[in-house]
Amino acid sequence: MIPKSNRDPLETLKQFTPARIGVGRTGTRPLTKDVLSFRTDHAAAVDSVYGAVSEDILSEFNLFSVNTRVESKEHYLKRPDQGRLLADDAKKEIFTNCVPQPDVQVVVSDGLSAKAIEENMSDVYPALIDSLESYGLRIGTSFFVKGGRVACMDEIGEIIKPKALVLLIGERPGLVSAESMSAYMCYEPSKDKKESDRMVISNIHKRGTPPIEAAAHIGTMIDKMIKQQTSGVHLIV
């Protein structure tokens, strides 16, 4: 839409972004309402990082839970490498409980935003399962990884050996959204894979990429990955 000539260009821009642009001020200081808004959003981001996914969510979708080598939230934040590696008992539990070599393995992790899982799972997960089933794909045993980083999918892939893996993980929260989820995907994930072999649909939340729409798109991408036997930069979309 072309703005009318008498409309403030800054106000027009503010209609198209939730970013903090053109905030008011009194003298050299921002307005009280803008300071309070900033502090509220910052607190929501901190709560999301330090929060935990409720057992009710895991029970609702029948997800068993395993741990990475992370010992605490502080450890998780300071040692990203430990969130990429599964605890020894986690490897055994995954091997014991999961269907081997499915077409698609779905994994859920809190990542950097437990709130992302809390807010989006009820929409994303059922729609994702429906989308995958519509393509006739055999789905493995879904589970939850506490304290996971994206690359934990590589170690999981070597245990289960799926054709494709989807990791639903909480994104690093910002001052616009503290409940944003990402879906990382990879064909035959393993420790030999490069970052360029992964694909991601990000910004999944009600004010970003709609969760149900994202789930349908994930299913489409997974179907293409399996048919083309590749992912990442090599996939023809």
C-alpha positions in Angstrom: 0.0 0.0 0.0 1.4 3.4 -1.0 1.1 5.8 1.9 -0.8 9.0 1.5 1.3 12.1 1.1 0.2 13.6 4.4 1.0 10.4 6.4 4.2 10.4 8.6 6.6 8.0 6.9 7.9 6.8 10.2 4.3 5.9 11.4 3.9 4.0 8.1 7.1 2.0 8.7 5.9 1.1 12.3 2.9 -0.6 10.9 5.1 -3.2 9.2 7.5 -4.1 12.0 7.3 -4.9 15.7 10.8 -3.5 16.1 11.3 -0.6 18.4 11.6 2.3 15.9 10.5 5.8 16.5 9.9 5.5 20.2 9.1 8.7 22.0 11.3 10.6 24.4 11.2 13.4 27.0 14.4 15.4 26.7 17.2 12.9 26.5 15.2 10.1 28.1 12.7 7.6 26.6 9.1 7.8 27.6 8.1 5.8 30.7 5.7 3.6 28.7 8.6 2.6 26.3 10.9 1.8 29.2 8.3 -0.3 30.9 7.6 -2.1 27.6 11.3 -2.8 27.1 11.7 -4.2 30.7 8.6 -6.4 30.3 9.8 -7.9 27.1 13.3 -8.4 28.5 11.9 -10.2 31.6 9.8 -12.4 29.3 13.0 -13.3 27.4 14.9 -14.2 30.5 12.0 -16.3 31.9 11.9 -18.2 28.6 15.6 -19.0 28.7 15.5 -20.1 32.3 12.1 -21.8 32.2 11.3 -25.5 31.9 8.9 -27.4 29.7 6.1 -28.8 31.8 5.6 -32.5 32.2 2.0 -32.0 31.1 3.2 -31.1 27.6 5.4 -34.1 27.4 2.6 -36.3 28.6 0.1 -34.9 26.2 2.2 -36.0 23.2 3.6 -39.1 24.9 7.2 -37.9 24.7 9.8 -39.6 26.9 12.6 -37.3 28.0 16.4 -37.6 27.8 19.3 -35.3 28.8 22.3 -34.0 27.1 25.6 -33.6 29.0 24.3 -30.3 30.4 24.2 -30.2 34.2 22.4 -26.9 34.8 21.0 -23.9 32.9 24.2 -22.0 33.6 26.2 -24.8 32.3 24.0 -24.9 29.2 24.6 -21.2 28.5 28.3 -21.3 29.1 29.1 -24.6 27.3 27.1 -24.9 24.1 29.2 -27.9 23.1 27.7 -30.0 26.0 24.2 -29.4 24.6 25.2 -31.0 21.4 26.2 -34.3 23.1 23.8 -36.8 24.7 24.3 -38.2 28.1 25.4 -41.9 28.2 22.1 -43.1 29.6 20.2 -41.0 27.0 21.9 -43.0 24.2 20.7 -46.2 25.8 17.2 -45.0 26.3 16.9 -43.8 22.8 18.2 -47.0 21.4 15.8 -49.0 23.6 12.6 -47.0 23.1 12.8 -45.7 19.5 11.7 -47.5 16.3 14.9 -48.0 14.3 15.4 -46.6 10.8 12.1 -44.8 10.3 11.5 -42.5 7.4 11.2 -39.5 9.8 12.3 -39.0 13.3 10.7 -36.1 15.2 12.7 -34.7 18.2 11.6 -31.8 20.5 14.0 -29.7 22.6 13.6 -26.7 24.9 16.8 -25.1 23.5 16.9 -21.5 24.4 13.2 -21.0 24.9 11.0 -23.4 26.9 8.1 -21.0 26.3 8.4 -21.7 22.5 7.6 -25.4 23.2 4.8 -24.5 25.7 3.2 -22.1 23.3 3.5 -23.9 20.0 3.5 -27.6 20.5 -0.2 -28.1 20.6 -0.5 -26.5 17.1 2.7 -27.6 15.5 3.1 -31.2 16.6 -0.3 -32.7 15.6 -0.3 -30.8 12.3 3.3 -32.0 11.6 2.3 -35.6 12.2 -0.7 -35.2 9.9 1.5 -33.6 7.2 4.0 -36.4 7.3 1.4 -39.1 7.3 -0.3 -37.5 4.2 2.9 -38.3 2.3 2.9 -41.9 3.5 6.0 -41.5 5.6 6.8 -43.9 8.4 7.2 -41.9 11.6 9.5 -42.9 14.4 9.1 -42.6 18.2 9.1 -39.0 19.1 10.9 -37.8 22.3 12.1 -34.8 24.2 15.7 -33.6 24.7 16.3 -31.4 27.7 19.1 -28.9 27.3 19.6 -29.6 23.6 21.4 -27.7 20.9 20.8 -28.1 17.2 23.7 -30.4 16.6 22.3 -33.0 19.0 20.4 -34.2 16.0 23.6 -35.6 14.5 24.2 -38.0 17.4 20.6 -39.0 17.5 20.7 -39.7 13.8 23.6 -42.2 14.3 21.6 -44.1 16.9 18.3 -44.3 15.2 19.4 -44.0 11.5 16.3 -42.3 10.1 16.1 -41.1 6.5 15.3 -37.6 7.8 15.1 -36.0 11.2 13.1 -32.9 12.4 14.2 -31.1 15.5 11.6 -28.7 17.0 13.6 -26.4 19.2 13.1 -23.1 21.1 14.9 -20.2 19.5 17.0 -17.6 21.3 14.3 -15.1 22.6 14.4 -11.5 21.6 12.6 -8.3 22.7 9.9 -8.9 20.1 9.1 -12.6 20.7 10.1 -14.9 23.6 8.1 -17.9 22.2 9.6 -18.4 18.8 10.3 -22.0 17.6 12.6 -23.3 14.9 12.3 -26.6 12.9 15.7 -27.9 11.8 15.8 -30.7 9.3 18.5 -33.0 7.9 18.7 -36.0 5.6 20.4 -39.0 7.2 21.9 -36.8 10.1 25.3 -37.9 11.4 28.5 -36.4 12.9 29.9 -36.2 9.4 27.2 -33.7 8.3 28.0 -30.0 7.7 25.9 -27.0 8.8 25.1 -26.5 5.1 23.4 -29.9 5.1 20.8 -28.7 7.5 17.6 -26.7 6.7 15.5 -24.6 9.0 12.1 -23.0 9.2 12.4 -20.3 11.9 10.2 -17.7 13.6 7.4 -20.2 14.2 4.8 -18.6 16.5 1.4 -16.9 16.3 2.8 -13.5 15.3 5.4 -14.9 12.9 5.2 -18.0 10.8 1.8 -19.5 11.8 2.5 -22.9 13.6 0.0 -25.0 11.5 1.3 -23.5 8.2 4.9 -24.2 9.3 4.0 -27.8 10.1 2.6 -28.3 6.6 5.7 -26.8 5.1 8.0 -29.0 7.2 6.1 -32.1 5.8 6.6 -30.9 2.3 10.3 -30.3 2.8 10.8 -33.7 4.4 9.1 -35.4 1.5 11.4 -33.6 -1.0 14.5 -34.5 1.1 13.7 -38.2 1.1 12.8 -38.3 -2.6 16.0 -36.4 -3.5 18.1 -38.1 -0.8 19.7 -34.9 0.3 19.1 -31.7 2.3 20.5 -28.3 2.8 22.1 -26.4 0.0 21.9 -29.4 -2.3 18.1 -29.8 -2.1 16.1 -28.5 -5.1 13.0 -26.8 -3.7 
